[in-house]
Amino acid sequence: MVGIDVASGTSTWQRSAPSCRRRWWVGNDADGHSVLVNGLARLKPELVRMEATGGYEAALACALQAADCGSRW
């Protein structure tokens, strides 16, 4: 599972695995979304959880869905 916290300027994501507690930050823009989608494509998570924040999550959710990242939401 991967958890994503979306804010107006950044998206923070963390993999939920005991062996990997590192957090990553990317911009909440097209370039940041591309970096995040590419990273998640390599991890192939079964579940992506995202904290919705006033609509700031919409573009990222669409990018993840288009790339088929995470088979469940």
C-alpha positions as CSV (number, residue, x, y, z in Angstrom):
1,M,0.0,0.0,0.0
2,V,1.1,3.6,-0.7
3,G,-0.4,6.6,1.1
4,I,-0.4,10.0,-0.5
5,D,-1.1,13.3,1.3
6,V,-2.0,16.0,-1.3
7,A,-1.6,19.7,-0.6
8,S,-1.8,22.8,-2.8
9,G,1.9,22.8,-3.6
10,T,3.2,19.3,-2.8
11,S,2.3,15.7,-2.6
12,T,3.9,13.5,0.0
13,W,3.9,9.8,-0.4
14,Q,5.0,6.9,1.8
15,R,5.0,3.2,1.2
16,S,3.4,1.2,4.0
17,A,6.0,-1.5,4.6
18,P,8.1,-2.1,7.7
19,S,11.2,-2.3,5.5
20,C,10.5,1.1,3.8
21,R,9.4,4.0,6.0
22,R,11.0,6.7,3.8
23,R,8.8,9.6,2.6
24,W,9.0,11.3,-0.8
25,W,7.9,14.8,-1.8
26,V,7.0,15.9,-5.3
27,G,5.4,19.1,-6.6
28,N,1.6,19.0,-7.0
29,D,1.9,19.8,-10.7
30,A,2.3,17.9,-14.0
31,D,6.0,17.3,-13.5
32,G,5.5,16.1,-9.9
33,H,2.7,13.8,-10.9
34,S,4.9,12.3,-13.6
35,V,7.6,11.6,-11.1
36,L,5.1,10.0,-8.7
37,V,3.4,7.9,-11.4
38,N,6.7,6.6,-12.6
39,G,7.8,5.7,-9.0
40,L,4.5,3.9,-8.3
41,A,4.6,2.1,-11.6
42,R,7.9,0.5,-10.4
43,L,6.4,-0.4,-7.0
44,K,3.2,-1.8,-8.4
45,P,1.1,-1.2,-5.2
46,E,-2.1,-3.1,-4.8
47,L,-3.7,-0.1,-3.0
48,V,-3.2,3.6,-3.2
49,R,-4.7,5.7,-0.5
50,M,-5.0,9.4,-1.0
51,E,-6.0,12.2,1.4
52,A,-8.3,14.5,-0.4
53,T,-7.6,18.1,0.2
54,G,-10.1,20.6,-1.2
55,G,-9.8,19.4,-4.8
56,Y,-6.0,19.5,-5.0
57,E,-6.0,15.7,-5.4
58,A,-8.1,15.6,-8.6
59,A,-5.4,16.0,-11.2
60,L,-3.1,13.5,-9.4
61,A,-6.0,11.0,-9.1
62,C,-6.6,11.3,-12.8
63,A,-2.9,10.8,-13.6
64,L,-2.7,7.7,-11.4
65,Q,-5.8,6.3,-12.8
66,A,-4.6,6.9,-16.4
67,A,-1.4,5.1,-15.6
68,D,-3.3,2.2,-13.8
69,C,-1.3,2.7,-10.6
70,G,-2.8,0.8,-7.8
71,S,-5.5,-1.7,-8.8
72,R,-7.8,-0.4,-5.9
73,W,-8.5,3.1,-4.5
